[in-house]
Amino acid sequence: MSAVAAEKPERLLPLQAVADRLGLSIWTIRNWCYAGKIASCKLGWRLMVPESECDRLIRETMRPAVR
């Protein structure tokens, strides 16, 4: 068994779940997908975003706490 086969597959989220999680509109997420700002894939008629992309967006826009 190769190392690639042992990896857990990436969880894909529908646009509504991504929008809810980030507090943005579904249209903003859709525009970002088509503009290439976030990774996405088309599964049939559905546009899906890897869960890691949500985590990346949160991580990259996080401001440090001021104490």
Residue pairs with C-beta under 8 A, 6 or more apart in sequence:
10 50
10 51
10 52
11 50
11 51
12 41
12 43
12 48
12 49
12 50
12 51
13 21
13 48
13 49
13 50
13 51
13 54
14 46
14 47
14 48
15 26
15 29
15 30
15 33
15 47
15 48
15 49
16 26
18 29
18 49
18 53
18 54
19 25
19 26
19 28
19 29
21 54
22 29
22 54
22 57
22 58
29 38
29 49
30 47
32 38
33 40
33 47
33 49
38 49
38 53
38 56
38 57
39 49
39 50
39 53
40 47
40 48
40 49
40 50
40 53
41 47
41 48
41 50
42 48
